[in-house]
Amino acid sequence: MSDMKQTPLVPLVAHLIYRLDIGGLETLLVDAINRMPAHQYRHAVICLTDYTEFAQRITRPGVELVALHKPPGLELGTHKRLFKLLRTMRPDVLHTYNLGTIEYHATALLAGVPVRVHAEHGRDASDPQGVNRKHNLLRRLLVPAIDRYVPVSRDLARWLRGTVGIPQSKIELIDNGVDTERFRPALDAAGEAWNADNAFVIGSVGRLQDVKDQATLIDAFALLRTMLPEQRERLRLVLVGDGPLRERLAQRILDAGLQDCAWLPGARSDVAPVMRSFSLFALSSIAEGTPVTMLEAMASGLPVVSTAVGGIPDLVQDGVSGALVPPSDPQRLAEALAAYVLDAERTRQHGAAGRARIEQQYSVSAMLAHYVALYDGLRKTKTPFQEAITPCAE
């Protein structure tokens, strides 16, 4: 007779996302999967609809990727397919993201998933204040099925408690994190088409869609060139990203006569060096959580000019690491941009302050440690951790 010690299986987290494509939330998810220590958790990604080549950024071995191909609208068949999948996978944790996935916690409860976590990364453009009664009723009705609601900004935490009505005991704030080694200040100007000598490059990174309101940024840039005629030849605007509004934004650039100084380079896989080609980061969103691209910009040593929406005022200190303006106000946005164009020292100081803030509070290592602690804590309260089994073999 000999004794064999069986190694306990590393617990599995199944991440349920609407679609795995280029975006801030998706980048955060991929970074978390790649960087979370392998001995702590395994991962699977379930896409309600589908995934794109962006999924290739998952470099960690053994990550299962499944697309459920959900059609538009209500569709009970997706619940049935997910139920069967969860019964097969038997994950220890289901982690869902944003409104489009929240209803499937009922399915996960029926499938016997022990721990269920739902993250809110931001509100929809159609409901920037998060007051839709039907959506908030759904969030409240699912409280018994969800162990923890995870907002990624203080603004979202206040909204979940005060507007939606989620019990405080079920809310846990976890700040988004960024890789401060990959995103770092530039030593030299990056070799991009917009990096002419003495150019001042106003850059933005994000999906080209209504909630980001890049049209206001284009209008502000046009005003800026009018406000600063002596600086206009060195001003550049770069809007990195793709999305349903690309053609409309391109036409807006043409109509404003900005085609020689404004770029729409599309989605880029090399965002870190692209960030280092900017002089300043601008965001004109009408709704946000804690934007991952803003964290990346601040880690890159860029000052930020942004609309004061969502969790941005908790991240950017007005007058210290950037400037905050009201949404949908091109004039105020242009005035804030002008202050940096005219003051190189202000640009340098605010960029350095932003980098310091990211290092202190928004590192990816701190974020991952918090998620591991959340998963571990909930698993201990729901089911005891399985100990190693020592069977006898004849």
C-alpha positions in Angstrom: 0.0 0.0 0.0 1.3 3.5 -0.9 0.1 6.9 0.1 -0.6 9.4 -2.7 -1.4 13.1 -1.9 -3.9 14.7 -4.3 -3.3 18.3 -5.0 -6.5 20.4 -4.6 -7.7 21.9 -7.8 -7.1 25.7 -8.2 -10.6 27.4 -8.0 -12.2 28.6 -11.2 -13.6 32.1 -11.9 -16.0 32.3 -14.8 -16.1 35.9 -16.2 -19.4 36.7 -18.0 -19.1 39.6 -20.4 -21.4 40.8 -23.1 -18.7 40.9 -25.9 -15.0 40.6 -25.7 -13.7 43.4 -27.9 -11.4 46.4 -27.6 -12.4 48.6 -24.6 -11.4 49.7 -21.2 -13.4 47.1 -19.3 -12.2 44.4 -21.6 -8.5 45.5 -21.2 -8.9 45.4 -17.5 -10.4 41.9 -17.6 -7.6 40.6 -19.8 -4.9 42.2 -17.7 -6.4 40.7 -14.5 -6.5 37.2 -16.1 -2.9 37.4 -17.3 -1.5 38.8 -14.1 -3.4 37.1 -11.3 -1.0 34.4 -9.8 -1.8 31.0 -11.4 -1.8 29.2 -8.0 -4.7 31.4 -6.7 -7.3 31.2 -9.4 -8.0 29.7 -12.9 -10.2 31.7 -15.3 -12.7 31.2 -18.1 -14.4 33.9 -20.2 -18.0 33.5 -21.3 -19.2 36.0 -23.9 -23.0 36.4 -24.2 -22.6 37.3 -27.9 -19.1 36.8 -29.3 -15.4 37.8 -29.2 -13.0 39.3 -31.6 -9.2 38.9 -32.2 -8.9 41.0 -29.1 -9.2 37.7 -27.2 -5.7 36.9 -28.4 -4.4 39.3 -25.8 -5.2 36.6 -23.2 -1.7 35.1 -22.9 -2.3 32.9 -19.8 -2.4 29.2 -20.7 -5.6 27.2 -20.1 -8.2 30.0 -20.2 -11.4 28.6 -21.7 -13.2 31.0 -24.0 -16.9 30.4 -24.9 -19.3 32.5 -27.1 -23.0 31.9 -26.5 -24.1 33.9 -29.6 -27.0 35.6 -27.9 -29.4 37.3 -30.4 -30.7 40.8 -29.8 -33.5 41.2 -27.2 -34.8 38.8 -24.7 -33.9 35.2 -25.4 -34.5 32.4 -22.9 -32.4 30.0 -24.9 -29.2 31.9 -23.7 -30.2 31.2 -20.1 -30.6 27.5 -21.0 -27.2 27.3 -22.7 -25.5 29.2 -19.9 -27.1 26.9 -17.3 -25.7 23.8 -19.1 -22.3 25.4 -19.4 -22.1 26.3 -15.8 -23.2 22.9 -14.7 -20.3 21.5 -16.9 -17.7 24.1 -15.9 -18.7 24.1 -12.2 -16.9 27.4 -11.5 -16.3 28.5 -7.9 -17.1 32.1 -8.8 -19.2 33.8 -11.4 -18.1 37.4 -12.1 -20.4 39.5 -14.4 -19.9 42.9 -15.8 -22.4 45.8 -16.3 -26.1 45.7 -16.9 -26.1 43.5 -19.9 -25.0 40.4 -17.9 -26.7 41.0 -14.5 -29.9 38.9 -15.2 -27.8 35.8 -15.5 -27.1 35.6 -11.8 -30.5 34.0 -11.4 -29.3 31.3 -13.8 -26.0 30.9 -12.0 -27.9 30.5 -8.7 -30.0 27.7 -10.2 -26.9 26.1 -11.6 -25.3 25.9 -8.2 -22.4 28.4 -8.6 -21.4 29.1 -5.0 -20.1 32.7 -5.3 -21.6 35.3 -7.5 -20.1 38.8 -8.0 -21.4 41.6 -10.2 -19.2 44.6 -11.2 -20.5 48.0 -12.4 -17.9 49.8 -14.5 -20.1 52.7 -15.7 -23.5 53.7 -16.8 -25.0 53.8 -20.3 -25.1 56.8 -22.5 -28.9 56.5 -22.7 -29.1 56.7 -18.9 -26.0 58.7 -17.7 -27.4 59.4 -14.3 -28.5 55.8 -13.7 -32.1 56.5 -12.9 -33.9 54.1 -15.2 -36.5 52.5 -13.0 -36.8 49.2 -14.9 -33.0 48.7 -14.8 -32.7 49.6 -11.2 -35.6 47.4 -10.2 -33.7 44.5 -11.9 -30.6 45.3 -9.9 -32.6 45.3 -6.7 -34.5 42.1 -7.5 -31.3 40.2 -8.0 -29.8 41.2 -4.5 -30.6 37.7 -3.1 -28.7 36.1 -6.0 -25.6 38.3 -5.9 -23.1 38.1 -3.1 -21.3 41.4 -3.9 -21.8 44.4 -6.1 -18.5 45.9 -7.1 -18.4 49.5 -8.2 -15.1 50.7 -9.6 -15.5 54.4 -8.5 -16.9 56.2 -5.4 -19.5 57.8 -7.6 -20.8 54.4 -8.7 -20.7 53.2 -5.0 -22.8 56.2 -4.0 -25.2 55.6 -6.8 -25.7 51.8 -6.0 -26.5 52.7 -2.4 -28.5 55.9 -2.8 -30.3 55.6 -6.1 -30.5 51.9 -6.8 -31.0 50.9 -3.2 -28.4 48.1 -2.9 -27.7 47.3 0.8 -24.3 48.7 1.9 -23.3 45.3 3.2 -23.4 44.0 -0.4 -21.3 46.8 -1.9 -17.5 46.6 -2.2 -15.5 49.4 -3.9 -12.5 48.2 -5.9 -10.5 50.8 -7.8 -9.4 49.9 -11.3 -5.6 49.5 -11.7 -3.1 50.0 -14.4 0.3 48.5 -15.2 2.7 51.3 -14.2 5.7 49.6 -15.9 4.1 49.4 -19.3 2.4 52.8 -19.0 5.2 55.2 -18.1 6.3 58.8 -19.0 8.1 59.3 -22.4 11.8 59.8 -22.6 11.6 60.9 -26.2 8.8 61.8 -28.5 7.3 58.7 -30.1 7.6 58.3 -33.9 4.0 59.0 -34.9 2.7 61.0 -37.9 1.4 63.7 -35.6 4.7 64.2 -33.7 6.1 67.1 -35.7 8.7 69.3 -34.2 7.2 71.4 -31.4 3.8 69.9 -31.9 1.3 70.0 -29.0 -0.7 66.8 -29.3 -4.1 66.5 -27.6 -4.9 62.8 -27.5 -7.8 60.7 -26.5 -8.3 56.9 -26.5 -11.7 55.3 -26.4 -14.5 53.7 -28.4 -16.1 56.1 -30.9 -19.6 56.1 -29.5 -22.2 58.4 -28.1 -21.2 58.1 -24.4 -17.6 59.3 -25.2 -18.9 62.4 -27.1 -15.8 62.9 -29.2 -17.8 65.4 -31.3 -17.5 67.9 -28.4 -13.8 67.4 -28.3 -13.5 68.0 -32.1 -15.6 71.2 -31.7 -13.4 72.3 -28.7 -10.3 71.7 -30.8 -11.6 73.9 -33.6 -12.4 76.6 -31.1 -8.9 76.3 -29.6 -7.2 76.9 -32.9 -9.3 80.1 -33.2 -8.6 81.2 -29.7 -4.8 80.7 -30.1 -3.9 81.8 -33.7 -0.2 82.1 -32.9 -0.2 78.4 -31.7 -2.5 76.9 -34.3 0.2 75.4 -36.5 1.6 73.3 -33.7 -1.8 72.0 -32.4 -2.7 68.3 -33.2 -5.8 66.2 -32.2 -5.6 62.4 -32.2 -8.7 60.3 -31.4 -7.6 56.6 -31.1 -10.3 54.0 -31.3 -13.0 52.6 -33.5 -16.8 52.4 -33.2 -20.1 53.2 -34.8 -19.5 57.0 -35.0 -16.2 56.8 -36.9 -17.6 58.0 -40.2 -19.6 60.7 -38.6 -16.6 62.0 -36.7 -14.4 61.9 -39.8 -17.0 64.0 -41.6 -17.1 66.5 -38.7 -13.3 66.9 -38.9 -13.6 67.6 -42.7 -16.5 70.0 -42.2 -14.4 72.0 -39.7 -11.4 72.0 -42.0 -9.2 70.1 -39.5 -8.2 67.2 -41.8 -4.5 68.3 -41.8 -4.2 68.5 -38.0 -6.7 65.9 -36.7 -6.2 62.1 -36.9 -8.6 59.1 -36.5 -6.0 56.3 -36.5 -8.5 53.6 -35.5 -8.0 51.0 -32.8 -4.4 50.4 -31.8 -2.8 47.4 -30.0 0.2 49.5 -29.0 -1.7 52.0 -26.7 1.2 52.5 -24.3 3.7 54.0 -26.8 0.8 55.9 -28.5 0.1 57.5 -25.1 3.7 58.6 -24.9 3.3 60.4 -28.2 0.7 62.8 -26.6 1.3 66.1 -24.8 -2.0 65.9 -23.0 -4.9 63.5 -22.6 -8.5 64.7 -23.1 -11.8 63.0 -22.4 -15.2 64.5 -23.3 -17.5 61.7 -22.0 -21.0 62.3 -20.8 -20.9 59.3 -18.4 -18.0 57.2 -17.0 -17.0 55.0 -14.1 -13.2 55.1 -13.6 -11.9 55.2 -17.2 -9.0 52.7 -17.7 -7.6 54.9 -20.5 -7.4 57.8 -18.1 -5.5 55.7 -15.6 -3.1 54.8 -18.4 -2.7 58.4 -19.5 -1.9 59.5 -15.9 0.5 56.7 -15.5 2.1 57.9 -18.7 2.8 61.3 -17.1 0.1 63.2 -19.0 -2.0 66.0 -17.6 -5.8 65.4 -18.1 -8.5 67.7 -19.3 -11.8 66.0 -18.8 -15.5 66.4 -18.2 -16.4 66.1 -14.5 -18.6 63.0 -14.8 -18.9 59.7 -12.9 -15.8 58.8 -11.0 -13.5 61.2 -12.8 -13.5 63.9 -10.1 -12.4 61.2 -7.6 -9.4 60.5 -9.9 -8.3 63.8 -11.3 -7.6 66.6 -8.9 -8.7 69.8 -10.6 -5.8 72.2 -10.7 -3.3 69.6 -9.5 -3.2 66.8 -12.1 -5.6 68.2 -14.6 -8.6 70.3 -15.3 -12.3 69.4 -15.1 -15.1 71.0 -17.1 -18.9 70.4 -17.6 -20.0 67.8 -20.2 -21.1 69.0 -23.7 -19.5 72.4 -23.4 -16.9 72.9 -26.2 -16.1 76.5 -25.0 -15.1 75.5 -21.5 -13.2 72.5 -22.8 -11.3 74.7 -25.3 -10.4 77.2 -22.5 -9.1 74.4 -20.3 -7.0 73.0 -23.1 -5.6 76.5 -23.9 -4.2 76.8 -20.4 -1.8 73.9 -21.0 -0.9 74.9 -24.6 0.3 78.2 -23.2 2.1 76.9 -20.1 4.7 74.1 -20.5 5.5 74.1 -16.8 1.9 73.6 -15.8 1.7 70.7 -18.3 4.9 69.1 -16.8 3.8 69.5 -13.2 0.3 68.2 -13.6 1.5 65.2 -15.6 4.0 64.4 -12.8 1.3 64.7 -10.1 -1.0 62.4 -12.1 1.7 59.8 -12.3 2.3 60.0 -8.6 -1.4 59.5 -7.8 -1.6 56.4 -10.0 1.5 54.9 -8.2 0.0 55.6 -4.8 -3.6 54.3 -5.3 -4.3 52.8 -8.7 -1.7 50.1 -9.4 -2.8 46.8 -11.0 -1.2 44.8 -8.2 -3.4 46.5 -5.6 -6.5 45.9 -7.7 -5.6 42.2 -8.1 -4.9 41.7 -4.4 -8.4 43.2 -3.7 -10.2 40.9 -6.1 -8.3 37.8 -4.7 -9.3 38.8 -1.2 -12.9 39.3 -2.3 -13.1 35.9 -3.9 -11.4 34.2 -1.0 -13.6 35.9 1.6 -16.8 35.1 -0.1 -15.8 31.5 -0.8 -15.0 31.0 2.9 -18.5 32.3 3.9 -20.4 30.2 1.3 -18.5 26.8 1.3 -15.4 25.8 3.3 -12.3 25.6 1.2 -11.6 22.0 0.2 -8.5 20.5 1.8 -6.1 18.2 0.1 -7.4 14.6 0.1 -5.1 11.8 0.9 -6.6 8.6 -0.4 -5.1 5.1 -0.1 -4.2 3.2 -3.2 -4.1 -0.6 -3.1 
